């Protein structure tokens, strides 16, 4: 699956406006694997209620998702926006809800055959897991490019280019990857973001 790298103006402040802006940047060929839709819905089901799940499905415009099929990014962003609104009371803000949705969505991916293979190949090494990040992302999203730069034995940065997902979701995804590979004392924080580009520092003990 190919990846397209785009640039754009800085995204607007505020999560509602940021999500709306990302929707406006999404192209018809931008897709997301169904496993991430199902992971986000599982989080809503676990942390919300059945009515919230129904609202999220309605917002996405789809009735169900097959893990290995690809669906429009626009549908995923609409689902995330709805889910974050439903869950923000539990996490204090939209950003906290989006980070949690990123963790849960990635948990479902790691339970899939591709995700289990990644965990097996990492063999309990967070460093090996993070080295696979560009490839794992390529298998999951049809847009953007990523690279990992190491700053120490257990620290580094993930650079994203032309990526349309909210920053808080990336933080949750990267945390989940590090923990799945045995990382303890995991820390992930965005260093900067500008438009569709950004850099995320990560480390573990």
C-alpha positions, 0 to 999 in steps of 0.5 A: 500500500503506498504512502502519500506525504503532504504538507499544509498550513498549521492546524487550528487550535482546539481539538474540535477545530483540529479534527474538522481541519484534518477532515478537510485535508483527507483525500478519497484515497486515504484509508485506514485498516478496519482493525483500528475502527474496531479498536476504537469502538471497543474502547467506547463499548468498554468505557461508554455504553451501547448507545455511544457505540451506535452514535459512533457507527452512525457518525462513521457512515458504516455499519461494521468493519472487517479488520483487514479491509481498508476504509476511508480515513474520513470515516475514521476521523468522524468516528474518533470525533464522536468517540472523543466527545462521548469519552472526554468526561472520563478523561477530562478533555478531548485530548485525553480521550483521543490518547486513550482511543489511540491506545485501545485501537492499537491494542486491537491491532497488536492482537491481530496476526500482523500485530502478534508477529510484530510482538513476537519479532520484538522478543521483549525489546522495545527498541526492536519494536520501535524500529518496526514503526515505519513498516507497521504504520505503512501496513495500517494507513495509506498516507504519510511517512514516518522515521525513527531517530535514536537519541540513546539506548532507550530513547528516540523520536518518531518523525511523522510527515504528511500524517492526518491523525490527531497528535494525541492518537499517535501518543496513545499508539506509541505508548501501546507499542512500547508497553507491548514490547515490555517497556516500563516507565514509558514516556511519549510526548510530542515535541512539536507539530506543524500542520501534517508534520510532527515529532514525538519523543519516547523513552522507557526505563 
